[in-house]
Amino acid sequence: MVASTAVTWEDTPGDEAAARRAAEIASLTGLRGLAALMVVLMHTAGRTEFDWLGLPTYGPVSLFVISGFLLYRPWARWSLGLQDRPALGPYLLRRATRIFPAYWLVLVVVAVVVPASRPVGAEGWWRAVTLTWIYEAEPMREALLHTWSLATEVSWYVALPVMAGISGHLARRLSGVRAFWLCTAGLALSLPVSIGWRTWASKADLLGQLTYPYWLPSFLYCFAGGAFVALLVEARRARIVTAGRLTALVSDPWAPLVIALAFTLVATSSLGGPTGFVPVTFAEEQVRSWSAASIAWLLLCVVVLAPLDVPLSRLLGTRWFSAVGRWSYGIYLWHVPVVVVLERDLTFPDGLLGLVWRLACVLAISIPLGAATYAWVERPTIAWSRRWSGAAGDGRRLLGRKPSATASTSSQPNAPAPAATRSTSTDE
């Protein structure tokens, strides 16, 4: 699972009221927090007799969907003729500074504190430092095994400008509706790519190795699903499409939750395979992954398409969820090493008490570490990347529009926000 893509003022429309933009930032950040907590629950409960707790694969899949939405959104605006093309240099710099410094810190600490999980040899260290270890047959050791999703995310960073650049270049020659459908068709190609890659990996008997099933093609449909939501949101705002039925569905206070519960029951039923960290069949893995992706896509649609007063958005926009979401990348990086160290040095009781005690210890350590990493590593490096790349609004100017007082806040990460949401992340 990965949680490196922060939600910023630039990720919301500049011509909307600051209060609505701040509320959307808070809800999106809280959605990241929900995914991060689900991963902590899965990795902690999986070591107990309560290994059935949680929704398998939801954490990484949800964060891939959110990443697809946030990073594709400026490309969607460009493809629809609403703004200039996103600048590639600042994009790559911000992606690198967003993901690597905090990861390198944890890598060094793990190497010192958990020697058994230390990379082996110069080649092992190089693959670990560059997050290219998933392209080798031998996976990382236990305390760093969860960083597979970081490597997958990095490959998405590289693929996005190519994919979006090709489709956007073609789309900008067309009218708004045709541009929307061309981009939609391009994103839809991720489905046969992911299905074909997963089928090939299964038939080639590669599922026993960690590397191939976790390469970008396996999860391209997750990123593309989030990207489609971004495209839909921007086309809807530009009155290119209406999306009336989908908007009505996700605006219902309870219908999305009922649907999400139905997918959860399917994923955790016998169709999704046995509980715990045990091998599952190809079919069972697909039930888990596609159910989790459906839930992640649906919840994202609720946050960005439905009114902000629906129960789910209000819950995710609370200070607590927003704080966890803001620190989620650090929580993700630290929680597995924390679990490994605690299991090594402490003896936990059996039963429900043992589960509660484990969760309490992991959260009590991981959350402060995540907050400290955000404050002392992530924010300074983000600020440095912004200064180095020039202005926060590179490549985001609206074509043919004069910037208004409201629109100008898109490049002002410290613009005023309501008290309930002012603590949300404003760093990318």
C-alpha positions in Angstrom: 0.0 0.0 0.0 1.1 3.5 -0.7 0.0 6.8 0.6 2.4 9.2 -0.9 0.1 11.5 -2.9 -1.0 14.4 -0.7 -4.2 16.4 -1.4 -3.5 20.1 -2.1 -5.4 23.3 -2.9 -4.2 22.8 -6.5 -6.2 19.5 -6.7 -9.5 21.4 -6.3 -11.1 23.8 -8.8 -9.9 27.4 -8.3 -13.2 28.9 -9.3 -15.1 27.3 -6.4 -15.6 28.7 -2.9 -12.7 28.2 -0.5 -15.0 26.5 2.0 -16.0 23.9 -0.5 -12.5 23.3 -1.7 -11.2 23.0 1.9 -14.0 20.5 2.7 -13.1 18.4 -0.4 -9.4 18.4 0.6 -10.4 17.2 4.0 -12.6 14.4 2.7 -10.0 13.2 0.2 -7.3 13.3 2.9 -9.6 11.4 5.2 -10.1 8.8 2.5 -6.4 8.2 2.5 -6.5 7.9 6.2 -9.2 5.2 6.0 -7.1 3.2 3.6 -4.0 3.5 5.8 -5.9 2.3 8.9 -7.2 -0.6 6.9 -3.6 -1.7 6.0 -2.5 -1.4 9.7 -5.5 -3.5 10.7 -4.8 -6.2 8.1 -1.1 -6.4 9.0 -1.7 -6.5 12.7 -4.8 -8.8 12.8 -3.2 -11.1 10.3 -0.8 -12.3 13.0 -3.6 -13.3 15.3 -6.6 -15.7 15.3 -8.6 -12.7 14.1 -7.0 -12.7 10.6 -10.4 -12.4 9.1 -10.6 -8.7 10.2 -10.4 -6.1 7.4 -10.9 -6.1 3.7 -8.0 -7.8 1.8 -6.1 -5.6 -0.7 -8.4 -2.6 -0.1 -5.6 -0.4 1.3 -3.2 -0.5 -1.6 -6.0 -0.6 -4.2 -7.7 2.4 -2.7 -4.6 4.5 -2.6 -3.7 3.6 -6.2 -7.2 4.8 -7.1 -6.7 8.1 -5.2 -3.3 8.6 -6.8 -4.8 8.1 -10.2 -7.4 10.7 -9.5 -5.1 13.3 -8.1 -2.2 13.0 -10.6 -4.4 12.7 -13.7 -6.6 15.6 -12.9 -4.4 18.4 -14.4 -3.9 16.2 -17.4 -7.7 15.8 -17.7 -8.0 19.6 -17.7 -5.4 19.9 -20.4 -7.0 17.1 -22.5 -10.3 18.8 -22.4 -8.8 22.2 -23.4 -9.3 23.8 -20.1 -5.7 24.6 -19.2 -2.1 24.5 -20.4 -0.2 21.2 -20.4 1.2 20.3 -17.0 4.9 21.0 -16.8 6.9 17.8 -16.8 10.0 19.0 -14.8 8.1 20.2 -11.7 5.9 17.1 -11.8 8.8 14.7 -11.7 10.7 16.7 -9.1 7.6 16.8 -6.8 6.9 13.1 -7.2 10.5 12.2 -6.4 10.7 14.5 -3.3 7.3 13.3 -2.2 8.2 9.6 -2.1 11.9 9.1 -1.6 13.2 11.1 1.4 10.8 9.6 3.9 11.3 6.2 2.5 15.1 6.5 2.6 14.9 7.5 6.3 12.9 4.4 7.1 15.2 2.2 5.0 18.2 3.3 7.0 16.4 2.9 10.4 15.2 -0.6 9.5 18.7 -1.5 8.4 20.0 -0.6 11.9 17.2 -1.8 14.1 16.1 -4.9 12.1 19.3 -6.4 10.7 17.5 -9.4 9.3 15.6 -7.1 7.0 18.7 -5.2 5.8 19.3 -5.3 2.0 22.1 -7.6 1.1 25.2 -6.4 -0.8 25.7 -3.3 -3.0 23.3 -4.5 -5.6 20.6 -5.2 -3.0 21.1 -1.7 -1.5 20.9 -0.1 -5.0 17.6 -1.9 -5.8 16.2 -0.9 -2.4 17.3 2.8 -2.6 15.9 3.1 -6.1 12.7 1.1 -5.4 13.5 -1.2 -8.3 13.7 -4.4 -6.2 10.3 -5.7 -7.4 12.0 -6.2 -10.8 14.2 -8.9 -9.4 13.3 -12.4 -8.4 14.3 -12.1 -4.8 11.9 -9.9 -2.7 12.8 -7.6 0.1 13.0 -8.9 3.7 10.0 -8.9 6.1 10.2 -5.4 7.6 10.4 -3.8 4.1 8.2 -6.1 2.1 5.3 -3.7 2.1 7.3 -1.2 0.0 6.3 -3.2 -3.1 3.5 -0.7 -3.6 5.9 2.2 -3.5 7.7 0.6 -6.5 4.4 0.2 -8.3 3.5 3.8 -7.6 6.8 5.1 -8.9 6.2 3.2 -12.2 2.8 4.9 -12.4 4.6 8.3 -12.0 6.7 7.5 -15.0 3.9 6.0 -17.1 1.3 8.8 -16.5 2.9 11.6 -18.6 3.3 9.2 -21.5 -0.2 7.8 -21.4 -1.9 11.1 -20.7 0.3 12.9 -23.2 -0.6 10.7 -26.1 -4.4 10.6 -25.4 -4.4 14.3 -24.5 -2.6 15.3 -27.7 -5.2 13.5 -29.8 -8.2 14.7 -27.6 -7.3 18.4 -27.9 -8.0 18.2 -31.6 -11.6 17.2 -31.0 -14.7 18.8 -29.6 -15.3 18.6 -25.8 -17.6 15.5 -25.9 -15.4 13.6 -28.4 -12.3 14.5 -26.4 -14.0 13.1 -23.2 -14.8 9.8 -24.9 -11.4 9.5 -26.5 -9.7 9.9 -23.2 -12.2 7.5 -21.6 -11.4 4.9 -24.3 -7.7 5.4 -23.6 -8.1 4.8 -19.9 -10.4 1.8 -20.6 -7.5 0.1 -22.3 -6.1 -0.5 -18.8 -8.7 -3.2 -18.2 -7.5 -5.7 -20.9 -3.9 -4.8 -20.0 -4.4 -5.7 -16.3 -6.5 -8.8 -17.1 -4.0 -10.0 -19.7 -1.0 -9.4 -17.4 -2.6 -11.2 -14.5 -3.8 -14.1 -16.6 -0.3 -14.4 -18.2 1.4 -14.4 -14.7 -1.0 -17.1 -13.6 -0.5 -19.4 -16.6 3.2 -18.8 -16.5 3.1 -20.0 -12.8 4.6 -16.7 -11.5 2.1 -16.1 -8.7 4.5 -17.7 -6.2 7.0 -14.9 -6.8 6.2 -11.5 -5.3 7.6 -9.5 -8.2 5.6 -10.1 -11.4 2.0 -10.0 -9.9 2.8 -6.6 -8.4 4.2 -4.8 -11.4 2.3 -1.8 -12.7 0.2 -3.7 -15.3 -1.5 -5.7 -12.6 -2.8 -2.5 -11.0 -3.1 -0.2 -14.0 -6.8 -0.5 -13.8 -6.8 0.9 -10.3 -4.9 4.1 -11.3 -7.0 4.4 -14.5 -10.2 4.1 -12.5 -9.2 7.0 -10.4 -8.0 8.9 -13.5 -11.5 8.4 -15.1 -13.1 9.9 -12.0 -10.9 13.0 -12.5 -11.8 13.1 -16.2 -15.5 12.8 -15.3 -15.3 15.5 -12.6 -13.6 18.0 -14.9 -15.9 17.2 -17.9 -18.9 17.6 -15.6 -17.7 21.0 -14.3 -17.1 22.1 -17.9 -20.7 21.0 -18.8 -19.3 18.5 -21.3 -21.1 15.7 -19.6 -23.8 15.5 -16.9 -23.2 12.2 -15.1 -26.6 12.7 -13.6 -27.4 9.0 -12.7 -24.0 8.4 -11.1 -24.2 11.7 -9.2 -27.7 10.8 -7.9 -26.5 7.3 -6.8 -23.5 8.6 -4.9 -25.5 11.5 -3.4 -27.8 9.1 -1.7 -26.9 9.0 2.0 -26.9 5.2 2.3 -26.9 3.5 -1.2 -23.1 3.7 -1.7 -22.5 2.2 1.8 -24.9 -0.6 1.1 -23.2 -1.3 -2.2 -19.8 -1.2 -0.6 -21.0 -3.6 2.1 -22.2 -6.0 -0.6 -18.7 -5.9 -2.3 -17.1 -6.4 1.2 -19.2 -9.5 1.8 -18.2 -10.9 -1.6 -14.5 -10.2 -1.0 -14.5 -11.8 2.5 -16.7 -14.8 1.5 -15.4 -18.1 0.4 -15.2 -16.7 -3.1 -12.3 -14.5 -1.9 -10.4 -17.4 -0.4 -9.2 -18.2 3.1 -8.4 -15.6 5.6 -4.9 -14.5 6.7 -1.7 -14.3 4.8 -1.9 -17.6 3.0 -1.8 -18.5 -0.7 -5.0 -18.1 -2.6 -6.0 -19.2 -6.1 -6.0 -16.9 -9.1 -9.7 -16.7 -9.1 -9.9 -15.9 -5.4 -7.3 -13.1 -5.8 -9.3 -11.5 -8.6 -12.5 -11.5 -6.5 -10.6 -9.7 -3.7 -8.8 -7.2 -6.0 -11.8 -6.3 -8.1 -14.1 -6.0 -5.2 -11.7 -3.8 -3.4 -11.3 -1.6 -6.5 -15.1 -1.3 -6.9 -15.4 -0.1 -3.3 -12.4 2.3 -3.7 -13.9 3.8 -6.9 -17.3 4.1 -5.4 -16.1 5.9 -2.2 -14.0 8.3 -4.3 -17.0 9.2 -6.4 -19.0 9.9 -3.2 -16.3 12.3 -2.0 -15.8 14.2 -5.3 -19.3 14.1 -6.9 -21.8 14.0 -4.0 -22.7 17.0 -1.9 -20.3 17.5 0.9 -22.9 17.1 3.6 -23.5 13.3 2.9 -22.6 11.2 5.9 -19.5 9.6 4.4 -17.9 12.9 3.4 -18.6 14.5 6.7 -17.1 11.5 8.5 -13.9 11.5 6.4 -13.6 15.3 6.7 -13.4 15.2 10.5 -10.2 16.5 12.1 -9.2 13.0 13.2 -9.5 11.3 9.8 -7.9 14.2 8.1 -4.9 14.1 10.5 -4.4 10.4 9.9 -4.7 10.9 6.2 -2.1 13.7 6.3 0.3 11.4 8.2 -0.7 8.3 6.3 2.5 8.0 4.2 4.7 7.9 7.4 2.2 5.6 9.1 2.4 3.3 6.1 6.2 3.3 6.1 6.7 2.7 9.8 3.9 0.3 10.7 5.4 -2.9 9.3 8.8 -2.4 11.0 7.0 -1.5 14.2 4.9 -4.8 13.9 8.1 -6.8 13.3 10.0 -5.2 16.2 7.1 -5.6 18.6 6.6 -9.3 17.7 10.3 -9.8 18.2 10.6 -8.1 21.6 7.2 -8.5 23.2 4.9 -11.4 24.1 1.2 -10.7 23.5 -1.7 -12.5 25.1 -4.0 -14.7 23.0 -7.6 -13.8 22.2 -9.3 -10.5 21.8 -7.1 -8.9 24.4 -4.0 -9.7 22.4 -5.5 -8.2 19.3 -6.5 -5.0 21.1 -3.1 -4.8 22.7 -1.3 -5.3 19.4 -3.4 -2.7 17.6 -3.0 -0.2 20.5 0.8 -0.6 20.5 1.2 -0.4 16.7 -1.0 2.7 16.4 0.5 4.3 19.5 4.0 4.1 17.9 3.2 4.4 14.1 0.9 7.4 14.3 3.4 9.7 16.2 6.2 8.4 13.9 4.1 9.2 10.9 3.3 12.7 12.2 7.0 13.4 12.9 8.0 12.2 9.5 5.4 14.4 7.9 6.6 17.5 9.9 10.3 17.0 9.7 10.9 15.2 6.4 7.9 15.4 4.1 6.9 19.1 4.5 10.5 20.5 4.3 11.3 18.5 1.1 8.0 19.4 -0.4 8.6 23.1 0.3 12.1 22.8 -1.2 10.7 21.2 -4.4 8.2 24.0 -4.7 10.9 26.7 -4.4 13.2 24.9 -6.8 10.5 24.3 -9.4 9.4 28.0 -9.4 5.7 28.5 -8.7 3.2 26.1 -7.4 0.9 26.8 -10.3 3.2 25.7 -13.1 1.2 24.3 -16.0 -2.1 24.9 -14.3 -3.2 28.2 -15.8 -6.7 28.2 -17.4 -6.7 28.8 -21.1 -8.7 31.7 -22.4 -9.7 32.8 -18.9 -8.6 35.7 -16.8 -7.7 34.6 -13.3 -10.3 35.7 -10.8 -9.9 36.3 -7.1 -11.3 32.9 -6.3 -9.3 31.1 -9.0 -6.0 32.5 -7.8 -6.3 30.6 -4.6 -5.4 27.4 -6.5 -1.8 28.4 -6.2 -2.0 29.6 -2.6 -1.7 26.6 -0.3 -2.1 28.8 2.7 -5.4 30.3 1.7 -7.9 30.6 4.6 -10.0 27.6 5.3 -12.8 26.9 7.7 -11.7 25.9 11.2 -13.0 22.4 10.8 -10.7 21.8 7.8 -7.8 24.2 8.2 -5.5 21.4 9.4 -5.7 19.5 6.1 -2.7 18.9 4.0 -1.7 21.7 1.6 1.5 20.1 0.4 1.9 17.9 -2.6 
